[in-house]
C-alpha cells in the first residue's frame, strides 16, 4: 500500500484547473464534460478531473454504489425516481432505470449481477438485472426503506426501515421478504462487516449500533455510542476492525473499535454528515455532508487522523470511490441549473 500521508499534509495552495473531457452523445443519454468552476473546492488534498452533466432535473440525488468489475457507478436520482448508470471508463451515462418511486438507496451486488434500489415512494425494494439494466423484481421493503447491506454467505439483503424502526430481511434468490427484525426508534444506515460476517445497523434515536447475525437473523449486540446525536451514516473498515459513525445532529464522526465495542475517538466534521466511503488502497476515509463540506481521514495502524476538509458544492452529501483508480465521485443536485457528477482524484 502506498503511503500518501505526506502528500496529503502538504497541500497545494491553489486548486488544479479541471480537465475538460469531451465525449460523444449517443442515444440521447450521453453528455459532454463541462469545465468546473475554480472556486468550488478549498483545503482538500483533491484535484478536479471534470464535471459531467447528469440527465433529468436539478432534484435531489441520494446514495450511490460502484461495481469495479463492470466500471459502473449507480446513482439514485431521488427527485426523478430513477437510477442512473454511469460508465466510469467512457465517462458516459449508459442507462436511466425509471419508475423507482423516490429512490433513496442503491446497492450493487456484482457476484449476483444484481442492483438493488429502495423505492421509498412505494415502500418497495426493486431488483435490477445489471446485465440488461432492466427491472427484474419488486418486493416489500418496510415503511420507509432506505440504506441496504448484503450478506454474501446467507445471500440475504438487509434494508433499513428508517421510520418503521425495523430491518427488513430479503432472500435475494427468491426475491421475497423473509423477516422483519424489530430494532425500535429511527433507523440509519446499515453495513456488512466482512470480518465478523455480521450486519451492523444505526439505531439513531437510541444512539446505538445494532449487530445482527445473518445466520439466524437475531440481534447479538446493542452497542452504545456515547456522544452520538442522530447517528445515521456508517462505514465499516473490516481490515482495521473499525466502524465509523456519522452523526447528523451534532456534526461528529465517531471511531468505534469493533473488538472492544468502545468509541475510541471523536472528530468534528461538516454539518449534517451523511454518506461515507473508504478507499482501502490508500486507507482514506471520506465523509460527505449536506452542507457541502467533505472531510478526509487517514486510517493507519498508528491511528486515525484528519488530513483535509473543505467545501465541494452545495448538497454534496454523497461520495463514492473507485478502488482501482482512486477517483472520487460526488453527485451534485444543482450546478448551473442541472444535476452534475463531479469527479476528483487525490493529489
Residue pairs with C-beta under 8 A, 6 or more apart in sequence:
1 281
1 282
1 283
2 281
2 282
4 282
4 284
4 346
5 298
5 300
5 305
5 307
7 45
7 346
7 347
8 45
8 284
8 296
8 298
8 307
8 308
8 346
8 347
9 307
11 43
11 44
11 45
11 308
11 347
12 347
15 38
15 41
15 42
15 47
15 48
16 47
16 48
16 347
17 38
17 48
18 35
18 36
18 48
18 49
18 50
18 51
19 48
19 49
19 50
20 33
20 34
20 35
20 50
21 32
21 33
21 49
21 50
21 91
22 32
22 33
23 30
23 31
23 32
23 33
23 90
23 91
23 92
24 30
25 31
25 32
26 92
29 55
29 92
29 93
29 94
29 95
29 96
30 92
30 93
31 52
31 53
31 54
31 55
31 92
31 93
32 53
33 50
33 51
33 52
33 91
34 50
34 51
34 52
34 53
34 336
34 340
35 51
36 48
36 50
36 51
36 342
40 48
40 311
40 312
40 313
40 342
41 48
41 310
41 311
41 312
41 344
42 310
42 311
43 308
43 309
43 310
44 294
44 296
44 308
44 309
44 310
44 312
45 296
45 307
45 308
45 346
45 347
46 296
46 308
46 328
46 344
46 345
46 346
46 347
47 344
47 345
47 346
47 347
48 342
48 343
48 344
49 327
49 343
49 344
49 345
50 91
50 343
51 335
51 340
51 341
51 342
51 343
52 86
52 91
52 340
52 341
52 343
53 338
53 339
53 340
53 341
54 61
54 75
54 77
54 84
54 86
54 93
54 331
54 338
54 339
54 340
54 341
55 84
55 93
55 96
55 339
56 77
56 79
56 80
56 82
56 84
56 96
56 339
57 79
57 80
57 339
58 333
58 334
58 337
58 338
58 339
59 77
59 78
59 79
59 80
59 333
59 339
60 77
60 78
60 79
60 315
60 333
61 75
61 76
61 77
61 78
61 79
61 315
61 318
61 331
61 332
61 333
61 339
62 76
62 77
62 78
62 103
62 104
62 105
62 106
62 318
63 76
63 104
63 105
63 106
63 107
63 147
63 275
63 318
64 73
64 74
64 75
64 76
64 106
64 275
64 318
64 319
64 320
64 329
64 331
65 73
65 74
65 106
65 107
65 108
65 115
65 320
66 72
66 73
66 74
66 88
66 108
66 320
66 321
66 322
66 329
67 73
67 74
67 108
67 110
67 130
68 110
68 322
68 323
68 324
69 110
70 110
70 130
71 87
71 88
71 89
72 85
72 86
72 87
72 88
72 94
72 108
72 130
73 85
73 86
73 88
73 320
73 329
73 341
74 83
74 84
74 85
74 86
74 106
74 108
74 115
75 83
75 84
75 85
75 86
75 106
75 331
75 341
76 83
76 103
76 104
76 105
76 106
76 117
77 83
77 84
77 103
77 339
78 102
78 103
78 104
79 333
81 98
81 99
81 100
81 101
81 102
81 103
81 119
81 121
82 96
82 97
82 98
82 99
82 100
82 103
83 96
83 97
83 100
83 103
83 106
83 115
83 117
83 128
84 93
84 95
84 96
84 97
85 93
85 94
85 95
85 96
85 97
85 133
86 92
86 93
86 94
86 341
87 93
87 94
88 322
88 325
88 327
88 329
91 343
94 133
95 133
97 117
97 128
97 133
97 134
97 135
99 135
100 117
100 119
100 126
100 135
101 119
101 120
101 121
101 122
101 124
102 119
102 120
102 121
103 117
103 118
103 119
103 120
103 126
104 118
104 120
104 145
104 146
104 147
105 116
105 117
105 118
105 145
105 146
105 147
105 148
105 159
105 160
106 115
106 116
106 117
106 118
107 115
107 116
107 117
107 148
107 149
107 150
107 157
108 114
108 115
108 116
108 130
109 115
109 116
109 150
109 172
110 130
111 152
112 155
112 172
113 129
113 130
113 131
114 127
114 128
114 129
114 130
114 136
114 172
115 127
115 128
115 130
116 125
116 126
116 127
116 128
116 148
116 150
116 157
116 172
117 125
117 126
117 128
118 124
118 125
118 126
118 141
118 145
118 146
118 147
118 148
118 159
119 125
119 126
119 138
119 141
119 145
120 144
120 145
120 146
123 140
123 141
123 142
123 143
123 144
123 145
124 138
124 139
124 140
124 141
124 145
125 138
125 139
125 140
125 141
125 145
125 148
125 157
125 159
125 168
125 170
126 135
126 137
126 138
127 135
127 136
127 137
127 138
127 139
127 172
127 175
128 134
128 135
128 136
129 135
129 136
136 175
137 175
139 170
139 175
139 176
139 177
140 168
140 177
141 159
141 161
141 168
141 170
141 177
142 159
142 161
142 164
142 166
142 168
142 180
143 161
143 162
143 163
143 164
143 166
144 161
144 162
144 163
144 164
145 159
145 160
145 161
145 162
145 168
146 159
146 160
146 161
146 162
146 187
146 189
147 159
147 160
147 188
147 189
147 190
147 234
148 157
148 158
148 159
148 160
148 190
149 157
149 158
149 190
149 191
149 192
149 199
149 200
150 156
150 157
150 158
150 172
150 192
151 157
151 158
151 192
151 197
151 199
151 214
152 192
153 197
153 214
153 215
154 214
154 215
155 171
155 172
155 173
156 169
156 170
156 171
156 172
156 178
156 214
156 217
157 169
157 170
157 172
158 167
158 168
158 169
158 170
158 190
158 192
158 199
158 201
158 212
158 214
159 167
159 168
159 169
159 170
159 190
160 167
160 187
160 188
160 189
160 190
160 201
160 202
161 167
161 168
161 180
161 187
162 186
162 187
162 188
163 186
163 187
164 187
165 182
165 183
165 184
165 185
165 186
165 187
166 180
166 181
166 182
166 183
166 187
167 180
167 181
167 183
167 187
167 190
167 199
167 201
167 210
167 212
168 177
168 179
168 180
168 181
169 177
169 178
169 179
169 180
169 181
169 217
170 176
170 177
170 178
171 177
171 178
178 217
179 217
181 212
181 217
181 219
183 201
183 203
183 210
183 219
184 203
184 205
184 206
185 203
185 204
185 205
185 206
186 203
186 204
186 205
187 201
187 202
187 203
187 204
188 201
188 202
188 203
188 204
188 230
188 231
188 232
188 233
188 234
189 201
189 202
189 232
189 233
189 234
190 199
190 200
190 201
190 202
190 234
191 199
191 200
191 234
191 235
191 236
191 243
192 198
192 199
192 200
192 236
193 199
193 200
193 236
193 238
193 243
193 258
194 236
194 238
195 238
195 239
195 241
195 258
196 211
196 238
196 258
197 214
198 211
198 212
198 213
198 214
198 220
199 211
199 212
199 214
200 209
200 210
200 211
200 212
200 234
200 236
200 243
201 209
201 210
201 212
202 209
202 210
202 231
202 232
202 233
202 234
202 245
203 209
203 210
203 222
203 231
204 230
204 231
204 232
206 222
207 224
207 225
207 226
207 228
207 229
207 231
208 222
208 223
208 224
208 225
208 231
209 222
209 223
209 225
209 231
209 234
209 243
209 245
209 256
210 219
210 221
210 222
210 223
211 219
211 220
211 221
211 222
211 223
212 218
212 219
212 220
213 220
221 261
223 256
223 261
225 231
225 245
225 254
225 256
225 263
226 263
227 247
227 250
227 252
227 254
227 263
227 266
228 245
228 247
228 250
228 252
228 254
229 247
229 248
229 249
229 250
229 252
230 247
230 248
230 249
230 250
231 245
231 246
231 247
231 248
231 254
232 246
232 247
232 248
232 273
232 274
233 244
233 245
233 246
233 248
233 273
233 274
233 275
233 276
233 287
234 243
234 244
234 245
234 246
234 276
235 243
235 244
235 276
235 277
235 278
235 285
236 242
236 243
236 244
236 258
237 243
237 244
237 278
237 280
237 285
237 299
239 280
240 299
240 301
241 257
241 258
241 259
242 255
242 256
242 257
242 258
242 299
242 304
243 255
243 256
243 258
244 253
244 254
244 255
244 256
244 276
244 285
244 287
245 253
245 254
245 256
246 252
246 253
246 269
246 273
246 274
246 276
246 287
246 289
247 253
247 254
247 273
248 272
248 273
248 274
248 290
251 268
251 269
251 270
251 271
251 272
251 273
251 289
252 266
252 267
252 268
252 269
252 273
253 266
253 267
253 268
253 269
253 273
253 287
253 295
253 297
254 263
254 265
254 266
255 263
255 264
255 265
255 266
255 267
255 304
256 262
256 263
256 264
257 263
257 264
265 303
265 304
267 295
267 297
267 304
267 306
269 287
269 289
269 293
269 295
269 309
270 287
270 289
270 291
270 292
270 293
270 294
270 295
270 309
271 289
271 290
271 291
271 293
272 289
272 290
272 291
272 317
273 287
273 288
273 289
273 290
273 295
274 288
274 289
274 290
274 317
274 318
275 288
275 317
275 318
275 319
276 285
276 286
276 287
276 288
276 319
277 285
277 286
277 288
277 319
277 320
277 321
277 328
278 284
278 285
278 286
278 299
278 321
279 285
279 286
279 321
279 323
279 326
279 328
280 323
281 323
281 324
281 326
282 326
282 346
283 298
283 299
283 300
284 296
284 297
284 298
284 299
284 307
284 346
285 296
285 297
285 298
285 299
285 304
286 294
286 295
286 296
286 319
286 321
286 328
287 294
287 295
287 296
287 297
287 319
288 294
288 312
288 316
288 317
288 318
288 319
288 330
289 295
289 316
289 317
290 315
290 317
292 311
292 312
292 313
292 314
292 315
292 316
292 317
293 309
293 310
293 311
293 312
293 316
294 309
294 310
294 311
294 312
294 316
294 319
294 330
295 306
295 308
295 309
296 306
296 307
296 308
296 309
297 304
297 305
297 306
297 307
298 304
298 305
298 307
312 330
312 332
312 342
313 330
313 332
313 335
313 342
314 332
314 333
314 334
315 332
315 333
315 334
316 330
316 332
316 342
318 330
318 331
319 328
319 329
319 330
320 328
320 329
321 327
321 328
321 329
322 328
322 329
325 345
326 345
326 346
327 343
327 344
327 345
328 343
328 344
328 345
328 346
329 341
329 342
329 343
329 344
330 341
330 342
330 343
330 344
331 339
331 340
331 341
331 342
332 339
332 340
332 341
332 342
333 339
335 342
